[in-house]
Amino acid sequence: MAKKELGHIELQWQCPNCDGINPGREKTCANCGAPQPDDVEFKQFTKQELLKDENLIEQAKAGADIHCAYCGTRNPATAETCSQCGSDISEGTQRESGRVVGAFKTGPEAEVPCPACEAMNPESARMCAECGSPLGHGDDEYEAGSDAEFSAQADQAKPRRKVPVIFIIVAVLLCIGVVVIAILSGRTTAVSGVVQDVHWERSIPIEVFGPVEREEWLDDLPAEAENISCQQEYRYTSSSPEGNYEEVCGTPYSVDKGSGFAEVVQDCEYRIYEDYCSYTILDWSVTDTAVLTGNNLSPIWPEPSLSSERRLGPSRNETYSVTFAAGNETYSYDADNVGEFLQYQIGSSWNLNVNTFGIILSVDP
C-alpha cells in the first residue's frame, strides 16, 4: 500500500496557561506570552486548507521541532544552536511526530461558542470577538490504523446506518434454526433394513480432436494460439502504479510532523489491468459421454466404438445406490465405492443409523 502526499496544513495548539488558541508555528501564546510546552498536543481546525506559501511548506517538511535542553525554547529541526541561549541544539528533545491528527476536511469553517459569553466565533479565532476572552477549543481526534478504509467509488467517509430491528430478529431466528437443524441431524435411530433394490451408473467422457476456444492472459498464451482477441481486464492489485492502472484511495488524513504542521496523505492501492484474450487451439475436448446403468451387482464400464478422431477421456464417474425397506418405510443410501456396493445382496439385512430427517448416516452388518 502506498501513501500519496496531497500537501501540508498548519495545526493549532491550546495554551495550558490561558486556554488561548495559537497557530502551530507560534512558539509563544499570543494571549498571555507563555512559551509552548514541549509536550503540547497539536490539533487541526475543523476546516483545513492546503498550504500555498513555499516558506511555510518548507517549514512543514523540515521535520519535528527540537526543544532546547537548557532553556526549553522551541527550535526548528534545521537549527544547529538554540535561538534563545545559543546552546548546542543536538542535546535537545525532538518532538514526537507521525501521529494521525484527524481526517482532512474541507468546507465551511465551524463556529464554536465562547466559554465566557457564549457568543459564536469562527473555530480558528484566538479571542472572542464579543468579549475578548480566549477561546479554548480543539478538534475531535481521528482514529486511524496503518491503512485508511478504502472505497472504490468515493474518497469521502460514508455515514453509518442503523440496522433495522427486523433484520436483527431474522438473523437471530436463522441462527437458532441452524442450531436446531444441526442438533436434529446428529440424532440417530437404529433401524433394521432389508436391501430391496440396487442401482449403479458408470460414465466416461468422449473427446474429439479439433479447434477449441479458450481464454488466457496475453503473457500466458500458448505459441500455437490462433484467432486471438483481447480486452483489458483487472488482474491484480499493486502497491505502486504499473502499466494500465486504476488508482483507488481512502479518505485523506493528516499526520503530525511535530513542527506545528501536518502532512495530508491518502493510503492508495492500484488496480492493474492487462490483456485477457480469447483464442482457438487444436486440442482434445469433450463432445459426448458414454453411460451404462444397471440394477444388479455387476457394474461394467462402457466400451463404445470410436473413430480415429475420438477417444475416451481420462476421467471416469461412478455412482452406487441402495434402497432399504424397513417396515412401511424405505431409505436410500449411496455407497462410497464399488467394494462396499457389492456387499448389498438383494434380501440381505442391515442395521441402519437414520437421523431425524430420514437420512442414513451409516450402515452396519
N, C-alpha and C positions, 0 to 999 in steps of 0.2 A: 504494500500500500504506500502511495506517495503522498507527501504533504505539499500542497500547492500554495505558494505565498501570494496573497492578494494585496498586501500593503501593511501599513502600520497606523495605529491610532494612539492618541495621548490618553493616559489614565488620570485618575484623581486620587487624592488621599485626604483623610479626615484628621485634623489636628486633635490629638488626645487632650490638649490643654484647654481649648476653647470650642471644640467641635466645628471649627471652620473648615470649609471645603476648599482645597487648593489643587491647581493643575499638577500633574505628575512631575513636571520638570522643576517645579519650585522647591528650593532647598529649605525655605523657612515659611512659616504660616503668614499669609498676608494680613490676617486679622489681629494676631497677638505677637507675632515675631518669634514664636518658639521654633527651634530647629526641628526638622523632620526626624523622628526617631528611626533608628536603624532597623527596627522590626515592624515598621508601619506596613499595613497591607494596602496595596494599590487595588482600586476597583474601577469599573468603567461606568460611564454615563449611560442612561437608557437610550440615548441617541448617539451614534458614533459616526464620524466621518473620517475617511482615509486621509492621512497627511499628504499635503501637496508641497509644502515648504521643504526644499532639499536639505537645509541645515537641520531641521527637526528630524527628517528621515535618517540623516547620518547619526544623530544622537540616539535614535531608536535602535539602529543597527550596531552601535558601538559595543554593546554588552552591558552586563549588570554593573551598577554603580558600586563604589567602594567607600566605606565609612572609615575615616582616619582612626588608627589605633590609639592616637594620643589625644585628639580634641573632638573626635566624633563627627567632624564635618563630612558631609556627603561630597564625593568627587566622582567625576565620570571615569569609566573603565579605562580610558586612554591616558589618564593622568599618571605622571611619574612621582610627583610630590604633592602634598596636601596644599590646596589653595588657601587654607586658613593659617596653618602653622609651619608649612614647609617641610614636614616630616616625610620620610620615605613611605610612599603610599602602598608599597608591596606588603607591608606588615599589617595593613588594614583588613577589615572584614568585608568581603564582597556579598552583596545582597543575593538572596536566593532568586532563581528565575525558573521558567518552564511551567509554572502553574497555569492551568486553564482558568481564565478570569470569567469568561461568560460567552454566550452566543453573540456573534456580531449582528447587531440590529440597526436597521435604518428606518427612517420615517420621522414623524413629528416628535419633538422633544417633549418628554413627560414633565408635568408640573408636580411640585411637592409643597405641602403646607409648611409654613414657618412654625417651629416648635413654640415660639413665644406668642405670636399674634394670630396664627393660623391663616395668614394671607398666602395665596398661591403664588409660587415663584417658579421660574424655569429650573429644571433639575441641575443645570450646570452653574447656577448662580451661587456666589460665595456668601452674599449678605442678603437679607430680606429687603426688598425694595420699599416695603411699607414701614417697618420699624427699625431696620438696621441691624437686627440680631443675626448672628452667624447661623448658617443653615447646615445642620449636621445630617447628612443622609448618604446613602450609598446605593449600590445596585445589588440585586439578588445574585447569589452565586450560581454559576452554571456548572453542572457536574458533567464531566466527560471522561471516558476511558482513553485508551491509546488511540481508538478509532472513533470518528463521529458516525452516527447512524446514516445509512445510505437510503436514498430514494431515487430510483431511476427516472422518475417523472418530474421532480422538482427539488430545489435546494432548500425550500422552506420547511421548517418543522411542522408536522401536522398535529392538530389538537386531538387529545384522546377522547374517545367516545365511550359512554357508559354502555355496558352490555345489558340489553333488556332482560328483565326478570324471567320472562317466559323462556328465553334461551337457556338461562341457568337451570330452570326446572327441567327442561327437556334433556339437558346434558346429564343432570343427576339421575333422571329416570333411565336414560340409556346405560349409564354406568351400572345401575342396580340390575338392569336386565341382563347385561353381560355377565355379571357375577352369578346371577341365578342360573343362567344357561350353563355356565362353567360347572356349577355345583351339580346340576341335574345330569350333565353329560358324564360326570365322573361316577355317578351312582349306577351300579350294575346289578342285574338279576340273573341267577343261574337258571338256564332253560335247557331241557333235553330236546335235541332236534334230530330229525332224520333227513338224510340227503334225498331230496325229491327230484332235483334236476341239476345238470351241469351245462356250462356253455363256454366255448373258447373262441378266440378270434386272433388270427395272425396276419400281419400285413407287411409288405416290403415295397418301398417306392420304386417306380420305374423311371429311369433317367434317359434323356435324349441328348445327343451332342449337336450343338448349333449355337447361333448367336444368342447371347444372354445380356439383358440390360442390368447394369449395376450402378451404384453411386459410391463415390470416394472423394477424399480431399485431393486437390490437384497434385500435391507433392507425394501422394501415395499411389498414384495411378500406375497400373502395370504398363510395361513398354508396348504390349500388343493391343492396348486400348484403341478403339475406333469410335467415330461419331461422338466426339467429346463436346459436351455443352456444360458451361459452368456459370455459377452465380455466387455473389458474395453472401456468406452466412457467418453467424457468430461461431467462433471456435473455442476460445478460452479467454480468461481474464488475466491481465498482467498488471504489475505494479508500476510499469512505465509504458509510455506510448510506443507502439510498434506498428509499422505499416499502416493499414487502414484501420482506424480505431474509433471508438465512441467513448468519450470521457464521461464518467459517472462520479459525481462528487457529493459529499454530505453537506450538512449545514455549516457555514463558516463560523469559526470561533476564534477568540482572542487568547493569546498566550503571553503571560507576563514576561517582559525582557529584563526586569529588575532595574530599569532606568527611568521609570515613570511612563514608559511607553509599552505597547503590546504589539506583537505581530499577529496579523489576521491571516489565518490559514484555513484550508479545507483538506480533508482526507479524501483522496481520489483513487479510483481504480480505472482501468482502461479495458474495455471490451474489444477484443481483437477479431476482426472479420477477415476471412480468407476465402479463396475459391473452392466451392464444393461442386463436384461435377457428376453428371450422368454420362455413361458411356456404354458401348457394347463390346463384348469379347466372346470368342469361341470357347465354350466350356460345357460341361455336363449340367443339366438342370432337370428337376422333377417334372415329369409330364403326366404321370398316372400312378396308380397304386394297385398292386396285386393283393387281393384279400381272400382268405379262406376262413370259414367258420364251421363249427360243429357242436353237437350236443352229445358228446361222448368223451371218453378219456383217452383219445388217440389223436392229439393235435399234431398237425404237419405244417410245414412251410410251403407256400405257393411256389410253383416252378413253371412260370409262363414261358411260352416260346417267343423269343425276341429276335428282331432283325439286327444286323450288324451296327446300326446307328443307335441301338438302345442297349441298356444294361440295367441290372438290379442295383439299387443304391446300397450304400454301406450300412444304413440304419435299418433296424427291424423293430417292430412293435408287436406286443402280445398282451392279451388280457384274458383272465380266467375268472369266471364267476360261478358261484354255487348257490342253489336255493335250498333252504332247510324248511321242513314242515315241523311245527311244534303245536300239537293240538289243532286249534282252529286258526292259528297264525302261521304266516310264512315270513322268513327272513332271508335277505340277500346278503351275500358275502363275497368279497373279491380276494382271491388267493394272491399271495405275493409273488409266486413263481410256479413254474410247471411242476417242480418236485412236490410242492405242497398240494397242488391241484390234483395230482394223480392219486392222492390218498383218499379222496372223497368218492368212494364207490357208491353207486345208487343203492339206497336202502340202508346204508351204514348209519350208526347212531353216534352223536357227538354232544359234548357239553358246551353250550353257548353262553358266553357272558354278554348280556344285552343291556344297553343303557336305557334311560327313561324314554328316549326318542325312538326306540326300536332298532338301534344300530348295533350290529355285532362288533364288539371290541376285541374278542379273542375266541378261538375255538380249541377245545381240548378233547382228546380221545375219551 
